[in-house]
Amino acid sequence: MTQPSFDHDTSGSRRVDDSTEALAESPVLLAQERREFHASLLASGTLTVDRNGVPSNADKQNSRSVMWAQAIANKLKVETVNERAAGQTSGNTFEDAVAAYLNSSFPALSALRPGDWDIRKITGRNASGVSQFEQYRHLADLDRAVKADPMLRASLGNAYVVAPDVIIARNPVSDAVLNAGTLLVDESVATHASLRCSVQPDPILHSVVSCKWTLRSDRAQNARTEALNLIRNRKGQVPHIVVVTGEPTLSRISSLALGTGDIDTVYHFALYELETAVRASGDDEHIALLDSMVDGRRLKDISDLPLDLAI
């Protein structure tokens, strides 16, 4: 299998050579799905360049942002010349692309993660977004109580509301399936296990994927706030909480990627291409920042996401 080539110096800093051409030819499924993901961003007009050569994910006021976004666009062979779409439009199409990518790639890992999976974009932006899942179904009762009581609403506000972009959920399993290989359960045992549909019918939230085509300070903070709400307000296991972004500016990526305690990992839509661009610039400060995020396991490529979600 052909993969991007990495060299390691004595300090452990990872250096990436310009091997994205090999990635473009790789026949393996995750490489193919990565190419399809990028193609969908081009087809939807999410990733374009304007008449001045500024890509749609770049901040035109930031020279590094433009330079690195242009290098990524060149690698991905972006040829469409179009004006930048409104932020909400590009955000929605980016969410669609991420959901489609996971729908194509994650089920291929069924040998590692068997189950009846639901992978989709969540369109509602209210408490019902996560209250449909087993760990958060109590939030529906809380939401009704808050709406009915002005004093409670004044005290709690909407701090409990989590509105995810894309989710992966596992449907509970029948006893017949559980007992197919070995007689595991009956009415006398495991009577509170969330995985049994005879115990509870709601899907179990496995992963929450926040999609940020670009990152500004408010968007980074929103992602952290939602992650903390998911952690604090659950009853049961914490789902995977990840962010996928198309942001080319390392300082903005680091505002979300660095640190622990809320988001699992940040995934970049074209990390290999971004790494090549940053290293080619010879900017030691930003190369060091990139290394700290990648070597520190805080920033990964979109192709890493399906495997990480199979854990």
C-alpha positions, 0 to 999 in steps of 0.5 A: 500500500502506498502511503504519504512518506514521513522522515523522522529527525532525532528530535522526533519532529515529523517531516513530510515530503511531497508525496501527495501524488502517490496518495492520489494514485493509491487504490486503497479504500480510504484513499479513494474515499478521501478523493471522493470527499475532496471531489464533493467539495469541489462539485458543491462549490464549497472549495473554490477560488475567486477571480483574484486566486483566493480560495474559499477557505482562506482569510484574504486579509491573512497572507499565510492563510491565502498562501497555504490555502492556494497550495492546498487548492493547487494540489486538489486541482481546484479550477473553478473560479467562483465567488465565495459562498455565504458562510452558512451555505459553505458550512451546510455543504461541508457538513453534507460532505463529511456525513457522506464521507463517513457513510461511505467509509465507516461501514467498511470497518464492520469487521472491527465495529459490527453493529447497526449504525446510523450516520447522518447530519442533524438538521434540528438546532434545539434540545431534540438534537441529542435527546433522541439518544440514550445517554441524553434522552433526559434532556427532552424532559428538562427542555419541557420543564424549562419551557414551562417554567420562566424561573427555571428558564432564567436560571438554566438558560439553554446551557444544556442544549447541544446541536451536533452537526453529524452523528454516528449512533448504534441501534440497540441489539435484540436478544436473539442477536446477542445469543446467536453465538453463545447464550449470553442473556435472558430475563434474569441478567443484564437487565439495565444494559443499554445495548439490549433493545429489550431494555431500552429502544433508543439509539446510543450516541457513538460519535459527534462530529462538529464540522467547521469549514473555517475557524474563527475565534467564536467558532472554535469556542462554540465547538469547545462549549458543545463538547463540554456540554456533551460531557457534562450532560450525559448519563452513560458513556461519552461519545467520540467528540471530534472536529473536522475543519478546512481551515488553513491557518495554523494559529486558528487550528491550534486555538482548538487543537491544543489542550485536552479535556474537551475535544478528542482530536481535530481532523483536517480535510487535507492535512497532507497537503497542508503539511507540504505547503507549510514545510515548503514555506520554510517558516520555522515558527509555523513548522514547529507549531504544526509539528506540535499539533501532529506529533502531539496527536491533536491534529490528524487527516480526514482519512484517520477519522473512520479508523479512530471512530472504530475504537 
